[in-house]
């Protein structure tokens, strides 16, 4: 019969191995037990709500009764104190910082006013008060569609239901929904009110997946931690007279694939006031750019860096203060990277410096290309002669805008941003050469006179923009129309309570 005591006496060295194995097993069992207890504690908290949350509940304060830690951190998205080298949560007048943008967007509302976006809680105020809304540049532009509210408010899913469909919601005017859009981006945009699981609430993302033969309902939880952001942080356009919100991913998600999609349907957002180029206004292709970066390839999601986990009072939860990781390096970057906070910040700024340098160079080339094209039209150039240079301008500015509009693109995928911008620089140079050939055929071989566009004011005056008059008109809108909206919203809320 086997005797453990005799075996150990005969093999004393093995006794130590067995002893060590037992210690390790006990340690791992303890960790496992601790994890189970922690998960049970979290489950008890998560699934015993203090209040019932109704479907399409847009008020995040109601959700906050069940999730006070998450809600408290969400409230801090109202902060506008953080300012990094290029971005942050503070208001920045991008036209003042980069006056060439006024020329690049000539004839489009962005040439009037373009400020860096603030935190999610400011989404409604920022769209109400910008010069781009409420007072179109020309009467023939018509009213803005309700589609413009799509990513600004947690009221949108409920309003779509009341309208009967997304299409019915989109085709209304922006102003008609003003009194009904009162809650900024919040809990209802990303969470199921019953299970609290992540949820896609915007049909455009689901439809984009379906057109590519993919079922968004089969993605993993980790993928959802980026896809809920991709409901809004993407390139999109308003399709057809119905202004139907559409993601142009049918041919792929690269800058070239989206360009091919737009070219294939002859889409343009506006005709440039100077060059007469049919232009594409890029939105903010953050998700598309993120997918090309190293972090995405390593399985890191948007939430991992912009909404890191926190622990408070023994409770683990997701920080809903959605912000730049540079304002929270210890809980974001340093979870994986061992470098100091200053070294990590220097790394980010080095990447951003390189990309911004290319972007600003392309901006200058494009401004000159537009002005030179306008000069060629003045010299009698015809549509046939201008087709080549305008195509190059369209494609060059599409690449510039793709890089400029994305939030954090220089960090998310600096190599891809540099590739796109270098391609844009090449196309902008080709555009200028093509214009020079047209001018030469028209007998002009000199240098095209360039206006002084060194400041926002000078660039706008060159285009004939009366910023003071527009600002006065906007102030009237803010002081008269918005209070009417708020008063009507209060009446609607009172009726709902009854």
Secondary structure, DSSP 8 states (H G I E B T S, - for coil): ---HHHHHHH-HHHHHHHHHHHHHHHHHHHHHHHHHHHHHHHHHHHTS-SS---TT---HHHHHTT-HHHHHHHHGGG----B-SS-BSS--BHHHH-THHHHHTTTSGGGT--B----GGGHHHHHHHSTTSSS-SSGGG---BGGGGTTTBTTHHHHHHHHTSHHHHHHSBTGGGTTT--SBS-GGGTB-TTT--B----HHHHHHHHHTT--GGG--HHHHHHHHHHTTSS--EEETTTTEEE---TT-SSHHHHHHHHHHTT--SEE-TTT--EE------HHHHHHTSHHHHTT--HHHHHS-EEEETTEEEE------GGGSGGGTGGGT--S-HHHHHHHHHHHHHHHHHHHHHHHHHHHHHHHHHHHHHHTT--HHHHHHHHHHHHHHHHHHHHHHHSTTHHHHTHHHHHHHHHHHHHHHHHHHHHHHHHHHHTT--S-------SSHHHHHHHTT--HHHHHHHHHHHHHHHHHHHHHHHHHHHHHHH-
